[in-house]
C-alpha cells in the first residue's frame, strides 16, 4: 500500500471515529477498542497479531496522522 493510501485511510478513520478529548474511562476504552479493531494500535506487528506488518517509514505516516488530531 502506498504512503498516500495509508495516509488517506488513517485520515478517514480519524474523521469517522475521533470525537475529541476522551472524558471518561469508558470513552477511552471504546476508543482503544476501535483503534485495535481497525489495526491501528500496533502498526509494526504481524497481521496475525492484530498489527499491520508495516515497516517504520509507513508506520510513521500513520503515526503522524494520529498525532495531528
Secondary structure, DSSP 8 states (H G I E B T S, - for coil): --HHHHHHHHHHHHHHH--SS--SHHHHHHHHHHHHHTT-S-TTS-GGGTS----HHHHHHHHHHHHT-
